[in-house]
């Protein structure tokens, strides 16, 4: 009687790294990695030697020296005697501010335009087509300059608000739209436990906690629906989770409003949104929104018409079909190219120098570089910043993409 046994396992030999297909690909990858590391090390060593021969060395001590220049739009305290590092932080915050505002606005415009491009109304459909084709086929720099020029030419100057019969007046006695920018009321806390930015950190922590609690509440409602077939109403509970802690914190910290007032030749008080920020914000949003609109339209058309017909057979209205059936499925097609659009917004914000908005490129890569002559250090820091912010956006959007993708059972 013959018994079948497994063949004895062959012992590992060095020749298997090239002859065995199980190890050959790893061998080539390892060789390529060593070659790449060696090339980078050679280029770095060559750069250091050339700099040393020229009497130069890479040093970041200049970041602690006084900057010596002003920044008109800033989110934190800063003056001309602050360090170059402080100026760089102001530029980073300005970049993140305009990128965030433009991403949110471009998403709203893009989704609306993409849905309306598929409207049954001929006029609406053609108007959205004109918007998409007009804005995405003209360079964003031109739109930035156009919007900034229109703002400075059309809006009145602060002197127009002076006198007994002024040529211009504030909107609701709270908002002033001028060719220098927009002046809006600023919230202030008079009795907060923390001072300055600490109060805002408390508000931010409250909003983050509310986000996680509402997500838990929605998941609990999903579990109840799967178990009983009936879904509990979560609307009022979620609204209370968001607004009750926020209102309570604002009351405890003594929230007041600082309104802008015309003093001398300009407005004082409140928040100032410079025209350069507004021009950059809207230009990036409108330009990128045209690309997002095409992504949304393609995502919607990728969904089978049978989904719409099935939802309509259940008595759902077209608006509910789009919100509950089509868009949730289309997100799986929309999200990947949407990541690229967010990255483009962040990188295109470097065009801010064209209208005098001091972002990280205008501060660290502009004035600081020219004053200190540290081109290599400044460029390396700029590259590092854009690399980190781009990878962060990609990571967050990929997490969201994994959350909405189709899960097989």
C-alpha contacts under 8 A as a table, 3 or more apart, distances in Angstrom:
res1	aa1	res2	aa2	distance
12	X	16	X	7.05
13	X	16	X	5.55
13	X	17	X	7.77
14	X	17	X	5.72
15	X	18	X	5.86
15	X	19	X	6.14
15	X	20	X	7.89
16	X	19	X	4.83
16	X	20	X	4.67
16	X	23	X	6.82
16	X	24	X	7.63
17	X	20	X	6.09
17	X	23	X	5.13
17	X	24	X	5.27
17	X	27	X	6.14
18	X	21	X	7.50
18	X	23	X	7.04
18	X	24	X	4.99
18	X	27	X	7.24
19	X	24	X	6.82
20	X	23	X	5.74
20	X	24	X	6.01
21	X	24	X	5.07
21	X	25	X	7.09
22	X	25	X	7.28
23	X	26	X	5.39
23	X	27	X	6.29
24	X	27	X	5.08
24	X	28	X	6.42
25	X	28	X	5.26
25	X	29	X	6.18
26	X	29	X	5.06
26	X	30	X	6.05
27	X	30	X	5.17
27	X	31	X	6.24
28	X	31	X	5.08
28	X	32	X	6.12
29	X	32	X	5.06
29	X	33	X	6.11
30	X	33	X	5.05
30	X	34	X	6.23
31	X	34	X	5.18
31	X	35	X	6.19
32	X	35	X	5.06
32	X	36	X	6.14
33	X	36	X	5.11
33	X	37	X	6.18
34	X	37	X	5.17
34	X	38	X	6.06
35	X	38	X	5.07
35	X	39	X	6.13
36	X	39	X	5.09
36	X	40	X	6.24
37	X	40	X	5.19
37	X	41	X	6.06
38	X	41	X	5.05
38	X	42	X	6.05
39	X	42	X	5.08
39	X	43	X	6.20
40	X	43	X	5.17
40	X	44	X	6.05
41	X	44	X	5.09
41	X	45	X	6.01
42	X	45	X	5.13
42	X	46	X	6.00
43	X	46	X	5.03
43	X	47	X	6.09
44	X	47	X	5.08
44	X	48	X	6.26
45	X	48	X	5.17
45	X	49	X	6.17
46	X	49	X	5.17
46	X	50	X	6.15
47	X	50	X	5.22
47	X	51	X	6.16
48	X	51	X	5.15
48	X	52	X	6.10
48	X	57	X	7.47
49	X	52	X	5.06
49	X	53	X	6.09
50	X	53	X	5.03
50	X	54	X	6.23
51	X	54	X	5.06
51	X	55	X	6.25
51	X	56	X	4.84
51	X	57	X	5.92
52	X	55	X	5.01
52	X	56	X	5.31
52	X	57	X	6.09
53	X	56	X	7.39
58	X	376	X	7.59
58	X	377	X	6.66
59	X	62	X	7.48
59	X	377	X	7.23
60	X	63	X	5.87
60	X	377	X	6.87
61	X	64	X	5.91
61	X	65	X	7.53
62	X	65	X	5.31
62	X	84	X	7.19
62	X	372	X	7.07
63	X	83	X	6.31
63	X	84	X	4.71
63	X	85	X	4.78
64	X	83	X	5.22
64	X	84	X	6.15
64	X	85	X	6.28
65	X	82	X	7.99
65	X	83	X	5.15
65	X	84	X	6.14
66	X	80	X	7.24
66	X	81	X	5.12
66	X	82	X	5.31
66	X	83	X	4.23
66	X	84	X	6.09
67	X	80	X	6.00
67	X	81	X	6.14
67	X	82	X	5.87
67	X	83	X	5.02
67	X	84	X	4.72
67	X	87	X	6.96
67	X	368	X	7.08
68	X	80	X	4.52
68	X	81	X	5.70
68	X	82	X	7.49
69	X	79	X	7.58
69	X	80	X	4.70
69	X	81	X	7.81
70	X	78	X	7.95
70	X	79	X	6.01
70	X	80	X	5.10
71	X	74	X	6.64
71	X	78	X	7.71
71	X	79	X	7.61
71	X	358	X	6.62
72	X	358	X	7.82
73	X	94	X	7.64
73	X	272	X	7.90
73	X	273	X	7.55
73	X	274	X	6.71
73	X	357	X	7.33
73	X	358	X	7.12
74	X	77	X	7.37
74	X	78	X	7.56
74	X	90	X	6.02
74	X	91	X	7.96
74	X	93	X	7.83
74	X	94	X	6.74
75	X	90	X	6.85
75	X	93	X	6.94
75	X	94	X	7.32
76	X	90	X	6.79
78	X	82	X	6.20
78	X	86	X	7.30
78	X	87	X	7.41
78	X	90	X	7.84
79	X	82	X	5.54
82	X	86	X	6.12
82	X	87	X	7.07
83	X	86	X	5.14
83	X	87	X	6.40
84	X	87	X	4.91
84	X	88	X	6.10
84	X	364	X	7.62
84	X	368	X	6.70
85	X	88	X	4.98
85	X	89	X	6.30
86	X	89	X	5.06
86	X	90	X	6.30
87	X	90	X	5.06
87	X	91	X	6.24
87	X	363	X	6.44
87	X	364	X	7.42
88	X	91	X	4.95
88	X	92	X	6.12
88	X	360	X	6.08
88	X	363	X	6.01
88	X	364	X	5.46
89	X	92	X	4.99
89	X	93	X	6.19
89	X	360	X	7.83
90	X	93	X	5.21
90	X	94	X	6.17
90	X	359	X	7.58
90	X	360	X	7.62
91	X	94	X	5.03
91	X	95	X	6.15
91	X	358	X	6.01
91	X	359	X	4.13
91	X	360	X	3.94
91	X	361	X	7.40
91	X	362	X	7.34
91	X	363	X	5.88
91	X	364	X	7.45
92	X	95	X	5.08
92	X	96	X	6.20
92	X	359	X	6.28
92	X	360	X	4.99
93	X	96	X	5.08
93	X	97	X	5.98
93	X	359	X	7.69
94	X	97	X	5.02
94	X	98	X	6.30
94	X	358	X	7.09
94	X	359	X	5.22
94	X	360	X	7.34
95	X	98	X	5.50
95	X	99	X	6.04
95	X	346	X	7.56
95	X	349	X	6.76
95	X	350	X	7.97
95	X	359	X	5.03
95	X	360	X	6.25
96	X	99	X	5.05
96	X	100	X	5.95
96	X	346	X	7.81
97	X	100	X	5.29
97	X	101	X	6.22
98	X	101	X	5.16
98	X	102	X	5.91
98	X	277	X	7.07
98	X	280	X	7.45
98	X	281	X	5.75
98	X	349	X	7.31
99	X	102	X	5.18
99	X	103	X	5.98
99	X	281	X	7.74
99	X	345	X	6.19
99	X	346	X	5.29
99	X	349	X	6.83
100	X	103	X	5.17
100	X	104	X	6.27
101	X	104	X	5.38
101	X	105	X	6.14
101	X	281	X	6.63
102	X	105	X	5.14
102	X	106	X	5.73
102	X	281	X	5.30
102	X	282	X	6.87
102	X	284	X	5.97
102	X	285	X	4.69
102	X	345	X	7.12
103	X	106	X	5.18
103	X	107	X	6.04
103	X	285	X	6.67
103	X	342	X	6.16
103	X	345	X	6.97
104	X	107	X	5.26
104	X	108	X	6.43
105	X	108	X	5.23
105	X	109	X	6.18
105	X	285	X	5.62
105	X	289	X	7.85
106	X	109	X	5.11
106	X	110	X	5.71
106	X	284	X	7.61
106	X	285	X	4.23
106	X	286	X	6.16
106	X	287	X	7.91
106	X	288	X	5.99
106	X	289	X	4.33
106	X	292	X	7.44
107	X	110	X	5.06
107	X	111	X	5.97
107	X	289	X	6.31
107	X	292	X	6.90
108	X	111	X	5.44
108	X	112	X	6.18
108	X	289	X	7.82
109	X	112	X	5.25
109	X	113	X	5.95
109	X	285	X	7.76
109	X	286	X	7.25
109	X	289	X	5.47
109	X	290	X	7.89
109	X	293	X	7.57
110	X	113	X	5.15
110	X	114	X	5.83
110	X	288	X	7.80
110	X	289	X	4.24
110	X	290	X	5.98
110	X	291	X	7.22
110	X	292	X	4.73
110	X	293	X	4.10
110	X	294	X	7.81
110	X	296	X	7.24
111	X	114	X	5.12
111	X	115	X	6.16
111	X	289	X	7.99
111	X	292	X	6.96
111	X	293	X	5.76
111	X	296	X	6.08
112	X	115	X	5.35
112	X	116	X	6.10
112	X	293	X	7.44
113	X	116	X	5.05
113	X	117	X	5.98
113	X	128	X	5.88
113	X	290	X	7.66
113	X	293	X	5.39
114	X	117	X	5.21
114	X	118	X	7.10
114	X	128	X	7.92
114	X	292	X	7.45
114	X	293	X	3.98
114	X	294	X	6.00
114	X	295	X	7.48
114	X	296	X	5.11
114	X	297	X	4.77
115	X	118	X	5.60
115	X	119	X	6.88
115	X	293	X	7.70
115	X	296	X	7.10
115	X	297	X	6.40
115	X	300	X	8.00
116	X	119	X	4.87
116	X	124	X	6.65
116	X	125	X	6.02
116	X	128	X	6.72
117	X	124	X	7.27
117	X	125	X	4.62
117	X	126	X	7.37
117	X	128	X	5.61
117	X	129	X	6.50
117	X	297	X	7.09
118	X	125	X	6.38
118	X	297	X	7.19
119	X	122	X	7.37
119	X	124	X	6.85
119	X	125	X	5.67
120	X	125	X	7.33
121	X	124	X	5.49
121	X	125	X	6.13
122	X	125	X	5.16
122	X	126	X	6.16
123	X	126	X	5.26
123	X	127	X	6.11
124	X	127	X	5.14
124	X	128	X	6.25
125	X	128	X	5.38
125	X	129	X	6.29
126	X	129	X	4.88
126	X	130	X	6.16
127	X	130	X	5.10
127	X	131	X	6.28
128	X	131	X	4.97
128	X	132	X	6.20
129	X	132	X	5.19
129	X	133	X	6.13
130	X	133	X	5.29
130	X	134	X	5.80
131	X	134	X	5.28
131	X	135	X	6.08
131	X	290	X	7.07
132	X	135	X	5.62
132	X	136	X	5.99
132	X	290	X	4.61
132	X	291	X	7.27
132	X	293	X	7.33
132	X	294	X	7.82
133	X	136	X	5.66
133	X	137	X	6.02
133	X	290	X	7.59
134	X	137	X	5.82
134	X	138	X	6.72
135	X	138	X	5.64
135	X	286	X	7.12
135	X	287	X	5.37
135	X	290	X	6.37
136	X	139	X	7.40
136	X	287	X	5.75
136	X	288	X	7.33
136	X	290	X	5.77
136	X	291	X	6.54
138	X	142	X	7.11
138	X	143	X	7.55
139	X	142	X	5.62
139	X	143	X	6.94
140	X	143	X	5.09
140	X	144	X	6.25
140	X	283	X	6.65
140	X	284	X	6.80
140	X	287	X	6.28
141	X	144	X	5.06
141	X	145	X	6.37
141	X	351	X	6.83
141	X	354	X	7.94
142	X	145	X	5.22
142	X	146	X	6.09
143	X	146	X	4.97
143	X	147	X	6.06
143	X	283	X	5.57
143	X	287	X	7.88
144	X	147	X	5.45
144	X	148	X	6.16
144	X	279	X	5.67
144	X	280	X	5.60
144	X	282	X	7.96
144	X	283	X	5.14
144	X	284	X	7.67
144	X	355	X	7.67
145	X	148	X	5.15
145	X	149	X	5.96
145	X	279	X	7.62
145	X	354	X	7.48
145	X	355	X	6.96
146	X	149	X	5.16
146	X	150	X	6.13
147	X	150	X	5.16
147	X	151	X	6.18
147	X	279	X	5.33
147	X	282	X	7.94
147	X	283	X	7.03
148	X	151	X	5.17
148	X	152	X	6.32
148	X	275	X	6.63
148	X	276	X	6.47
148	X	278	X	7.91
148	X	279	X	4.99
148	X	280	X	7.95
148	X	355	X	7.14
149	X	152	X	5.30
149	X	153	X	6.05
150	X	153	X	5.14
150	X	154	X	5.75
151	X	154	X	5.48
151	X	155	X	5.70
151	X	179	X	5.88
151	X	275	X	6.98
151	X	279	X	7.90
152	X	155	X	6.02
152	X	178	X	7.94
152	X	179	X	4.43
152	X	180	X	7.03
152	X	275	X	7.64
153	X	156	X	7.94
153	X	179	X	7.06
154	X	179	X	7.36
155	X	177	X	6.74
155	X	178	X	5.18
155	X	179	X	4.87
156	X	159	X	8.00
156	X	160	X	6.13
156	X	168	X	7.04
156	X	177	X	7.51
156	X	178	X	5.10
156	X	179	X	5.65
157	X	160	X	5.61
157	X	161	X	7.76
157	X	178	X	5.25
157	X	179	X	5.41
157	X	180	X	7.03
158	X	161	X	5.67
158	X	162	X	7.50
158	X	178	X	6.23
158	X	179	X	7.89
158	X	180	X	7.99
158	X	262	X	7.68
158	X	265	X	6.60
158	X	266	X	5.59
158	X	267	X	7.12
159	X	162	X	5.42
159	X	265	X	6.43
159	X	266	X	7.52
160	X	166	X	5.83
160	X	167	X	5.23
160	X	168	X	5.46
161	X	166	X	5.09
161	X	167	X	6.33
161	X	168	X	5.09
161	X	169	X	5.68
161	X	170	X	7.77
161	X	262	X	7.69
162	X	165	X	7.76
162	X	166	X	5.42
162	X	262	X	7.82
163	X	166	X	5.24
166	X	169	X	6.73
169	X	173	X	7.83
169	X	176	X	7.35
170	X	173	X	4.94
170	X	174	X	6.30
170	X	175	X	5.42
170	X	176	X	4.77
170	X	177	X	7.37
171	X	174	X	5.96
171	X	175	X	5.00
171	X	176	X	6.34
172	X	175	X	6.65
173	X	176	X	7.99
174	X	184	X	6.30
174	X	185	X	6.29
174	X	259	X	6.13
174	X	260	X	6.78
175	X	182	X	7.15
175	X	183	X	5.66
175	X	184	X	4.94
175	X	185	X	7.17
175	X	260	X	7.54
176	X	182	X	5.68
176	X	183	X	5.07
176	X	184	X	6.86
176	X	260	X	7.87
177	X	181	X	6.38
177	X	182	X	4.66
177	X	183	X	6.61
178	X	181	X	5.29
178	X	182	X	5.99
179	X	275	X	6.93
180	X	274	X	6.23
180	X	275	X	5.79
181	X	272	X	6.65
181	X	273	X	5.43
181	X	274	X	4.17
181	X	275	X	4.34
181	X	276	X	7.84
181	X	278	X	7.88
182	X	272	X	5.87
182	X	273	X	5.05
182	X	274	X	6.41
182	X	275	X	7.19
183	X	260	X	6.29
183	X	267	X	7.52
183	X	270	X	6.52
183	X	271	X	5.69
183	X	272	X	4.71
183	X	273	X	6.28
184	X	259	X	6.91
184	X	260	X	6.47
184	X	270	X	5.59
184	X	271	X	5.26
184	X	272	X	6.59
184	X	273	X	7.85
185	X	257	X	6.09
185	X	258	X	5.44
185	X	259	X	4.46
185	X	260	X	6.14
185	X	269	X	7.74
185	X	270	X	4.48
185	X	271	X	6.01
186	X	257	X	5.55
186	X	258	X	5.06
186	X	259	X	6.58
186	X	269	X	7.77
186	X	270	X	4.42
186	X	271	X	5.29
187	X	255	X	6.59
187	X	256	X	5.78
187	X	257	X	4.63
187	X	258	X	6.26
187	X	270	X	7.96
188	X	254	X	7.94
188	X	255	X	5.66
188	X	256	X	5.18
188	X	257	X	5.84
188	X	258	X	6.80
189	X	192	X	5.92
189	X	199	X	7.48
189	X	250	X	7.83
189	X	253	X	5.57
189	X	254	X	5.19
189	X	255	X	4.67
189	X	256	X	6.20
190	X	253	X	6.36
190	X	254	X	5.04
190	X	255	X	6.56
190	X	256	X	7.26
191	X	252	X	7.16
191	X	253	X	4.74
191	X	254	X	5.11
192	X	195	X	6.60
192	X	199	X	6.44
192	X	252	X	6.82
192	X	253	X	3.82
192	X	254	X	6.58
193	X	199	X	7.39
193	X	253	X	6.88
194	X	197	X	7.83
194	X	198	X	4.94
194	X	199	X	5.39
195	X	198	X	5.38
195	X	199	X	6.11
196	X	199	X	6.17
196	X	200	X	7.55
197	X	200	X	5.20
197	X	201	X	6.28
198	X	201	X	5.02
198	X	202	X	6.36
199	X	202	X	5.16
199	X	203	X	6.42
199	X	253	X	7.75
200	X	203	X	4.96
200	X	204	X	6.07
201	X	204	X	4.94
201	X	205	X	6.02
202	X	205	X	5.07
202	X	206	X	6.19
203	X	206	X	5.09
203	X	207	X	6.35
203	X	246	X	7.00
203	X	249	X	7.37
204	X	207	X	5.13
204	X	208	X	6.21
205	X	208	X	5.11
205	X	209	X	6.11
206	X	209	X	5.14
206	X	210	X	6.12
206	X	245	X	6.99
206	X	246	X	6.88
207	X	210	X	5.00
207	X	211	X	6.19
207	X	242	X	6.97
207	X	246	X	7.59
208	X	211	X	5.06
208	X	212	X	6.53
209	X	212	X	5.32
209	X	213	X	6.19
210	X	213	X	5.07
210	X	214	X	6.02
210	X	241	X	5.82
210	X	242	X	5.48
211	X	214	X	5.33
211	X	215	X	6.25
211	X	242	X	7.69
212	X	215	X	5.11
212	X	216	X	6.21
213	X	216	X	5.04
213	X	217	X	6.15
213	X	241	X	7.42
214	X	217	X	4.87
214	X	218	X	6.17
214	X	238	X	5.58
214	X	241	X	6.93
215	X	218	X	5.10
215	X	219	X	6.22
216	X	219	X	5.11
216	X	220	X	6.14
217	X	220	X	5.11
217	X	221	X	6.30
217	X	234	X	7.23
217	X	238	X	7.61
218	X	221	X	5.03
218	X	222	X	6.26
218	X	234	X	6.93
219	X	222	X	4.95
219	X	223	X	6.32
220	X	223	X	5.13
220	X	224	X	6.34
221	X	224	X	5.08
221	X	225	X	6.12
221	X	231	X	6.00
221	X	232	X	5.80
221	X	233	X	7.96
221	X	234	X	7.38
222	X	225	X	5.04
222	X	226	X	6.22
222	X	231	X	6.97
223	X	226	X	5.14
223	X	227	X	6.19
224	X	227	X	5.10
224	X	228	X	5.90
224	X	229	X	7.38
224	X	230	X	7.02
224	X	231	X	6.41
224	X	232	X	7.44
225	X	228	X	5.36
225	X	229	X	4.64
225	X	230	X	4.82
225	X	231	X	4.59
225	X	232	X	7.48
226	X	229	X	5.64
226	X	230	X	7.84
233	X	236	X	7.45
234	X	237	X	5.31
234	X	238	X	5.96
235	X	238	X	5.33
235	X	239	X	6.23
236	X	239	X	5.07
236	X	240	X	6.16
237	X	240	X	5.13
237	X	241	X	6.17
238	X	241	X	4.96
238	X	242	X	6.27
239	X	242	X	5.20
239	X	243	X	6.06
240	X	243	X	5.32
240	X	244	X	5.27
241	X	244	X	6.10
241	X	245	X	6.89
242	X	245	X	6.65
242	X	246	X	6.71
243	X	246	X	5.02
243	X	247	X	5.89
244	X	247	X	5.31
244	X	248	X	6.09
245	X	248	X	5.05
245	X	249	X	6.05
246	X	249	X	5.24
246	X	250	X	6.23
247	X	250	X	5.13
247	X	251	X	6.19
248	X	251	X	5.14
248	X	252	X	6.13
249	X	252	X	5.06
249	X	253	X	6.02
250	X	253	X	5.24
250	X	254	X	6.04
250	X	255	X	5.23
251	X	254	X	5.13
251	X	255	X	6.13
252	X	255	X	7.94
257	X	270	X	7.94
258	X	269	X	6.19
258	X	270	X	5.15
259	X	269	X	5.92
259	X	270	X	5.01
260	X	267	X	6.09
260	X	268	X	5.44
260	X	269	X	4.39
260	X	270	X	4.70
260	X	271	X	7.53
261	X	267	X	5.26
261	X	268	X	5.38
261	X	269	X	6.27
262	X	265	X	7.39
262	X	266	X	5.77
262	X	267	X	4.19
262	X	268	X	6.18
263	X	266	X	5.81
263	X	267	X	5.63
263	X	268	X	6.20
264	X	267	X	7.70
273	X	277	X	6.68
273	X	278	X	7.06
274	X	277	X	5.33
274	X	278	X	6.49
275	X	278	X	5.04
275	X	279	X	6.00
276	X	279	X	5.17
276	X	280	X	6.12
276	X	352	X	7.68
276	X	355	X	5.51
276	X	356	X	6.31
276	X	357	X	5.39
277	X	280	X	5.23
277	X	281	X	5.90
277	X	357	X	6.20
278	X	281	X	5.03
278	X	282	X	6.06
279	X	282	X	5.49
279	X	283	X	5.92
280	X	283	X	5.24
280	X	284	X	6.04
280	X	349	X	7.36
280	X	352	X	6.43
280	X	355	X	7.93
281	X	284	X	5.50
281	X	285	X	6.11
282	X	285	X	4.95
282	X	286	X	5.86
283	X	286	X	5.35
283	X	287	X	5.88
284	X	287	X	5.23
284	X	288	X	5.87
284	X	345	X	6.37
284	X	348	X	7.60
284	X	349	X	7.60
285	X	288	X	5.39
285	X	289	X	5.64
286	X	289	X	4.99
286	X	290	X	6.50
287	X	290	X	5.62
287	X	291	X	7.30
288	X	291	X	5.26
288	X	292	X	6.32
288	X	341	X	6.64
288	X	345	X	7.11
289	X	292	X	4.92
289	X	293	X	5.99
290	X	293	X	5.10
290	X	294	X	6.71
291	X	294	X	5.31
291	X	295	X	6.50
291	X	341	X	7.57
292	X	295	X	4.93
292	X	296	X	6.12
292	X	338	X	6.65
292	X	341	X	7.19
293	X	296	X	5.09
293	X	297	X	6.11
294	X	297	X	5.01
294	X	298	X	6.08
295	X	298	X	5.18
295	X	299	X	6.10
295	X	334	X	5.74
295	X	337	X	6.95
295	X	338	X	7.39
296	X	299	X	5.00
296	X	300	X	6.16
296	X	330	X	7.63
296	X	334	X	5.87
297	X	300	X	5.23
297	X	301	X	6.18
298	X	301	X	5.16
298	X	302	X	6.11
298	X	333	X	7.95
298	X	334	X	7.82
299	X	302	X	5.11
299	X	303	X	6.99
299	X	330	X	4.75
299	X	331	X	6.97
299	X	332	X	7.84
299	X	333	X	5.14
299	X	334	X	5.45
300	X	303	X	5.60
300	X	326	X	6.54
300	X	327	X	6.73
300	X	330	X	5.35
301	X	304	X	7.39
302	X	330	X	7.15
302	X	333	X	7.76
303	X	307	X	7.25
303	X	326	X	6.87
303	X	329	X	7.17
303	X	330	X	6.55
304	X	307	X	5.74
304	X	308	X	7.60
305	X	308	X	5.27
305	X	309	X	6.34
306	X	309	X	4.98
306	X	310	X	5.91
307	X	310	X	5.17
307	X	311	X	6.19
307	X	325	X	7.30
307	X	326	X	7.40
308	X	311	X	5.19
308	X	312	X	6.06
308	X	321	X	6.67
308	X	325	X	7.54
308	X	326	X	7.29
309	X	312	X	5.03
309	X	313	X	6.12
310	X	313	X	5.14
310	X	314	X	6.72
311	X	314	X	5.29
311	X	315	X	6.95
311	X	316	X	5.96
311	X	321	X	6.30
311	X	325	X	7.42
312	X	315	X	5.19
312	X	316	X	5.16
312	X	317	X	6.81
312	X	318	X	7.51
312	X	321	X	7.32
313	X	316	X	7.42
316	X	320	X	6.11
316	X	321	X	6.12
317	X	320	X	5.32
317	X	321	X	6.15
318	X	321	X	4.99
318	X	322	X	6.24
319	X	322	X	5.23
319	X	323	X	6.31
320	X	323	X	5.10
320	X	324	X	5.72
320	X	325	X	7.67
321	X	324	X	5.40
321	X	325	X	5.18
321	X	326	X	6.37
322	X	325	X	5.76
322	X	326	X	4.85
322	X	327	X	5.78
323	X	326	X	6.49
323	X	327	X	5.70
323	X	328	X	7.25
324	X	327	X	6.80
324	X	328	X	6.56
325	X	328	X	6.05
325	X	329	X	6.74
326	X	329	X	5.49
326	X	330	X	6.04
327	X	330	X	4.79
327	X	331	X	6.07
328	X	331	X	5.44
328	X	332	X	7.75
328	X	404	X	7.80
329	X	332	X	6.04
329	X	333	X	7.89
330	X	333	X	5.38
330	X	334	X	6.15
331	X	334	X	4.75
331	X	335	X	5.66
331	X	404	X	7.18
332	X	335	X	5.95
332	X	336	X	7.66
332	X	401	X	6.93
332	X	404	X	6.57
332	X	405	X	5.55
332	X	406	X	7.66
333	X	336	X	6.68
333	X	337	X	7.93
334	X	337	X	6.08
334	X	338	X	6.09
335	X	338	X	4.85
335	X	339	X	6.34
335	X	397	X	7.53
335	X	401	X	6.25
336	X	339	X	5.51
336	X	340	X	7.26
336	X	398	X	7.97
336	X	401	X	7.49
337	X	340	X	5.26
337	X	341	X	6.63
338	X	341	X	5.05
338	X	342	X	6.39
339	X	342	X	5.24
339	X	343	X	6.34
339	X	393	X	7.43
339	X	394	X	6.31
339	X	397	X	6.40
340	X	343	X	5.05
340	X	344	X	6.15
341	X	344	X	4.95
341	X	345	X	6.27
342	X	345	X	5.13
342	X	346	X	6.42
342	X	393	X	7.57
343	X	346	X	5.18
343	X	347	X	6.28
343	X	390	X	5.99
343	X	393	X	7.22
343	X	394	X	7.98
344	X	347	X	5.18
344	X	348	X	5.77
345	X	348	X	5.11
345	X	349	X	6.14
346	X	349	X	5.40
346	X	350	X	7.72
346	X	390	X	7.73
347	X	350	X	5.90
347	X	386	X	7.31
348	X	351	X	5.82
349	X	352	X	5.70
349	X	359	X	7.87
350	X	353	X	6.95
350	X	359	X	7.03
350	X	360	X	7.63
350	X	361	X	5.75
350	X	362	X	7.76
351	X	354	X	5.88
352	X	355	X	5.83
352	X	356	X	6.39
352	X	357	X	5.07
352	X	358	X	6.86
352	X	359	X	6.68
352	X	362	X	7.50
353	X	356	X	4.82
353	X	357	X	5.55
353	X	358	X	6.50
353	X	359	X	7.57
353	X	361	X	7.52
353	X	362	X	5.68
354	X	357	X	7.63
357	X	362	X	7.42
358	X	361	X	7.43
358	X	362	X	4.94
358	X	363	X	6.03
359	X	362	X	5.19
359	X	363	X	6.21
360	X	363	X	5.19
360	X	364	X	5.59
360	X	365	X	6.70
360	X	382	X	7.56
361	X	364	X	5.77
361	X	365	X	4.46
361	X	366	X	5.97
361	X	382	X	7.29
362	X	365	X	5.65
362	X	366	X	4.51
362	X	367	X	6.50
363	X	366	X	5.17
363	X	367	X	5.39
363	X	368	X	5.86
364	X	367	X	6.56
364	X	368	X	5.02
364	X	369	X	6.14
364	X	378	X	6.16
364	X	382	X	7.47
365	X	368	X	6.49
365	X	369	X	5.50
365	X	378	X	5.92
365	X	379	X	6.60
365	X	382	X	6.90
366	X	369	X	5.40
366	X	370	X	6.23
367	X	370	X	5.14
367	X	371	X	6.05
368	X	371	X	5.19
368	X	372	X	6.04
368	X	373	X	7.97
368	X	378	X	8.00
369	X	372	X	5.48
369	X	373	X	5.38
369	X	374	X	5.66
369	X	375	X	5.69
369	X	378	X	6.20
370	X	373	X	5.40
370	X	374	X	7.82
370	X	375	X	7.96
374	X	377	X	5.55
374	X	378	X	6.13
375	X	378	X	5.26
375	X	379	X	5.97
376	X	379	X	5.25
376	X	380	X	6.05
377	X	380	X	5.19
377	X	381	X	6.24
378	X	381	X	5.17
378	X	382	X	6.15
379	X	382	X	4.97
379	X	383	X	6.10
380	X	383	X	5.12
380	X	384	X	6.12
381	X	384	X	5.00
381	X	385	X	6.13
382	X	385	X	5.16
382	X	386	X	6.31
383	X	386	X	5.37
383	X	387	X	5.97
384	X	387	X	5.07
384	X	388	X	6.09
385	X	388	X	5.23
385	X	389	X	6.18
386	X	389	X	5.19
386	X	390	X	5.89
387	X	390	X	5.22
387	X	391	X	6.08
388	X	391	X	5.23
388	X	392	X	6.04
389	X	392	X	5.01
389	X	393	X	6.19
390	X	393	X	5.21
390	X	394	X	6.19
391	X	394	X	5.04
391	X	395	X	6.04
392	X	395	X	5.08
392	X	396	X	6.21
393	X	396	X	5.28
393	X	397	X	6.10
394	X	397	X	5.24
394	X	398	X	5.90
395	X	398	X	5.12
395	X	399	X	6.23
396	X	399	X	5.19
396	X	400	X	6.43
397	X	400	X	4.99
397	X	401	X	5.98
398	X	401	X	4.79
398	X	402	X	6.13
399	X	402	X	5.21
399	X	403	X	6.35
400	X	403	X	4.96
400	X	404	X	6.46
401	X	404	X	5.39
401	X	405	X	6.02
402	X	405	X	5.28
